[in-house]
Amino acid sequence: MPKYIFVTGGVVSALGKGIAVAATGALLKAKGLKVTMQKLDPYINVDPGTLSPFEHGEVYVTDDGCETDLDLGHYERFTHVRTSIFNNYTAGKIYNNVITKERRGDYLGDTVQVVPHITDEIKNAIKSVATEEYDVIIVEIGGTVGDIESLPFLEAIRQFRYDVGRENVLYMHLTLVPYIKATGELKSKPTQHSVKELREIGIQPDVLICRSDRPLPPDMKMNIALHYNVYIYAVVAAVDVETVYEVPIHFKAEGLDKLIEKKLSLNQQEPDISMWEEVVKRIKEPKFETTIAIVGKYIGLKDAYKSLTEALTHGGIANNARVNLLWVDAEEIEAKGAENLLSEADGILVPGGFGNRGIEGKIEAIRYAREKKVP
């Protein structure tokens, strides 16, 4: 039977759960384990395909053509696992499945309720990726603890530990430890409230991943461990780093792999992170440098082009080059001209988009690239 790691988030969104999940998967894979990841999103859309790029960033398309959350891109980039329709479920998809079954008569006249019908459907979704092919399934719960729409998902993962056995489940909670400049202090109170919310639901986190812009001193870790009922070695600092590809190295330094292997009785092989060290070295100490312009219409939220920017970064890593991204609004080109905005670029990328807005600016950028012979 595979082991399960459930990752939740608290305090605020955009703390980097997707990166934390992907980096944890990379670290476990470096131990020789077979890993896959799944994202459960609490919004009612059946998939993110109809969401505005400004609303939710890019839509990541899997090999089987499924339109999914952008975090699946992180999963694939960090672990090379190939995701599919089963690796991303939304509340909309879950409810749609349950309503379809109810209309078909599958529940034999039962009153259909959130518990057990919605929660059972969520658990079935989790089990859909849990084949014997994998040693560990890492499941990310979107949103933050305390959101109304997240409650069925949290209840489902609470039940899951009893379904598959306590020894097969680990709960990891990502939270914020902010630095208050006025007092010169790190504050653990937001973490306290986040963990309190989680425990009221019936989930005691086994690991706390504490996001901060600076290292956590030992006394802060001890304070968090004492008040939030975890061992001090289960308080993992997740400090800001220069590149996200440092995160597996940092997690190893914090002992996350040892903690997971002990809790889930996994193999005790030392993870080989030499590949990540080489990647980080190439990012920080490149031999070359180049500037690539991205001419888009959604540059107000750069996550709308996440896979494209990461592809450029990866191209730079492969060629020992730092890739500087020059963000250019397609509508600005219409107003100011391509020559004025693209003259610094060594290469130009013009991504797709929806609707007429910005199209003339994109065409102008393409004409400029052709006439000036810019790749």
N, C-alpha and C positions, 0 to 999 in steps of 0.2 A: 504493500500500500504506500502511495506517495505521502510525503509530509506537506503540511500547508502552513504558509506564512500569510497572515492577513495584515495589511498595512492601512491604517486610518490616519487622518490628519485633524488637527485642532487649531484653535485660536483664529487663524486667518487662512484664506486660500493662497495658492501660488507660493507655498513654502518649498515646493520641489519634491512632492511625493513620487512623481513619475521617475525623476532622476534617482531618488533613493531606492525605489523598487528595482530599476534597471541596474544600478551599481551593486545592489545586494545580489541580484541574479548573476552579474559578472563575477563577483567574488566567489559565489558558490560554484559556478562553472569552472573557475580557476582551481577549485579543489577536486575537479574531476567528476562533479555531479551533473546529472541531466536535469535541466531546469526549464520551465515555461512560466509565462506570466499572463495575468488576465486583469482587465480593467472593468469595474462595475460603476457605471455613471448613474446618478440619481435623477437626472432630468427626464422629462416626459417625452421628449423627442424619441422616435424609434431608433434613429441613428443621427450622427451630427451632419449628415450630408446636406440638410436644408438650412443649417445654421449659418449666419453671417460669419465670415472670417474675423470680423471685429469682435464677435461675440465669444468665439471659442477657439480661435486660432485655426490652423490648417486641419483639413480632413486627411487622415492617413489611410491610404488604400492598400489593403492586404493582397496577397497573391491570388486569392479567390474572388477579388473584386469587391470585397466588403468595405464600406465607408465607415471608418472608426475614429476613435479619439487619437489625438497627436501623440499621447504617451506611448502608444504601441510602436511608434517610430523610435522612441528612446529604447524600448525593450529590444527591438531588432538590432539597433546600432551597437548596443552594449554587449549583447549575447549571441547575435547571429541566429537566434531562434526565428523560425518562420511562423508568423501569426496568421490567424484566419478569422472567419465569422464567429467562431466560438471563443475568441479571446477578448471580445468586447460586448458587454450587454448593458443596455440602458433600462431605466425604469419603464420607459415607453415600450420597449421590446418585451420586458417581463409581463407587464399588464396586458399587452396585446395577446401574448401567448395564453394567459389565464382566461381572458374574455373569450378567445376563440374556442378554448376547451369547454368553457361554460355553455356557449351557444351550441356546441356540438353534443352536449349532454354527457361529457366525460365525467362530471362530478356527481352524476346520478341523483340530482335533485338537492344536493347539499347547498346550504347557504354559503356562498363564496365570500371569504374574508381575507384580510391581510395576513392574519395568522389562523390557519396554517397554509393557505393556498398560495399567497404571494411569496411567503418565505420559503415554502417548499420549491417553488419555481426558481427562486434565486439559488437555492442549494443545488437544484438540478443543473442550473447553468454552470455553477462552479465545477460540478462533477463531469461536465461535458468535456473539459480539458484534462481531467485527471485519469489518464491512461497509465498503464504499467510502464510505458516508455519513459516516464519522468520520475525522478527521485523527489523533487520539490516543486510545488505549485505556489507561486507568489501572487496573491490577489490584492489589488489596490482598490480601495473604496473611495470613489470620488467625493468631492465636497468636504465639508468639515463636520465634526461631531457637534450636535446641537441643531443641525438643519432638519426641518420636519421631513423633507423628502428622503433623507438618508436613513431614517429609522428602520424601515423594513429590511434594508441591507445589513444594518448593524445587528438587528435581531436574528437574521439568518446566520450570520457568522458566529453569533453567540451560541446558537443551537448547534452549529457545526462541530464544535469541540466535543459535545456529548454524542454526536452521531458517529464520529470516527475515532474518538478516544483522545483524552487530554494529552497523551504523549505524542500525538501526531499533529498538534496545532500550536502555533506560536502567534501571539498578537504583538504587533509592532506599531507604536504610535508616534507620529511626527508632530512636533510641537515647537513653539517659538519661545526663545529666551531673549527678550530684547535688552539692549543696552540703553539706559537713560542717561543722556549726555549731561543733563543739569546736575545730577547727583553722582555721576561717574560710577554707576552700579549696573550690574546685570540683574534682571528681575525674573524670578521664577513664578510669580503669581499667575500670569496667563497660563502657564503649564498646569498649575494647580487646578484652575477652573476647568481646563480641558480634560484632564484626567478624571476629575470629579464627575463631569458629564458622562464620560465613558463608563465609569464604575456604576453610575446610577442605572445605566442600561443593562448592566450585568457583565461587563467585560473588564477584566483587570489586565492592563498591558504587561507583557513580559519584558519588553524592551522599549525604552524611550529614546527616540532620535531627536536631539535638541538642536534646533537651528539657531545659529547666532552669528554675528559678524566678527566674533573673536573667540579664542579658546575659553572653555569653561574651567575655572580653577577647581582644584580638588574639593575645597570646602563647599562650592556651589553644587558639584556633583553629589557630595554627601548629603547636602540639604534636600536636593531633589529626591534622592533615593529614600531618605528617612520619611519624608512627608507623603510620598506617592507610592510607597509600598513595593519598591523594586530594589534589587541588589545594586550596589554602587557600580559594579562592572556592567550592569545592564543600562546604565545611563551613557549614551553614546553622543559625543559632541559632533555636530555637523556644521563646521564653520564655513564661511564664505571662501571659495577657492577661485583661482585664476581661470581655470577651465573645468567644465563638468567631468572631464575624463580623469581628473585627480580624485574623484570621489571614491572609487573602489580602493585606491591606495590609502586614502584617509580612513575609510571604514576598517581596513585591515589593521592599520596602526591603532585604532580604537578597540580592536579585539572583537569586532562584530562577528566574524566567521567562527571564532572559538565559542562565542556565546550561543550562536545558532546550532552549531554541531553538538554542544553539550545538551541544550534543551531538547533537541529533536533526535538525539542519538545517531548522528550522521557520521560518516567516515572522518577520521582525524588527520587526513592528508593536508599538508601545508599548501595553501594556494600559491600558484605560480603567477605573480603579477608583473613579471618582467616585461610583458607586452605593454601593459599600461604605463610602466615607467618609461619605456621607449617612446610611446605616444606623447606623453607629457613633456619629455625632453625635446622632442621635435617641435611641439607647440611653443615652448618657452625659449628655445634656442635654435630658431630656424636659420638656414643658410641663405635663403632668398626671401623676397617680399614682393607681393603683387597686389593690385587694387582691382576689385571686380565691382562694377556698378549693378545694382538690382533695381530695375525700373518697374515699379509695381503700383497698384492702386490701393493696397491695404497696408501700407508701410506704417500706419498709425499703430498697428499691433504686429510687431515683427514675427511673432509666433505663427502668423498666417503663412509664412514661407519657411517654416522650421526645417523641413527635410531638405529643401533646396540649399539653405545656408549651411546645414551640416554636411551636405554633399560637397560643397565648396571647401569647407574646413577639412574634410577627409582627403580631398584632392591635394590640399596644401600639405597635410601630414605625410602623404605618400611621396611628395616631391620635396620634402624638407623646406617648405615655404610657408611664410605667414600670409594668410589671405585677409586683406583689409576690405571690409564691405562698405561700399559707398551707396547709401540708400537714397534713391531718387524717386520722387512722386511723379507719376506719369502726367498728371495734370499740370505740374510745375513746368514740365517740358513744353506743354502747349503754350504756356504764358511766357516763358523765358528763352525757349529754344534749346536744342540738344547740345549745341556747341558750348554754351555757357555752363551746362551742368554735367557733361560727360567727358570733358577734356582730360581729366585726371585718370580716367579708367583705362586699365590694361585689357580689360575684357568686359563684356556687357551681357547680363542675363535679363531676359524679358519674360517673366512668368505669365501664365494665363490668368483670366479673371472673368467675372460675369457682368453682363450689361454693357452699355455704350460708354459709360464714364471712363475717361482716361485712355480710350482706344487710340485717339489721334496722337497722343503723346507717345504711346508705345510704338506706333507705326513710324513716328519721327525718329525715335531711338534706333529702330531697326534700319531705317534709311541712313542714319549717321554711321552706324556700325559698318554697313555695306560700303558706303562711299569712302570712309576713312580707313577701311580695312582693319577694323578693331574686331578681334575674335568675339 
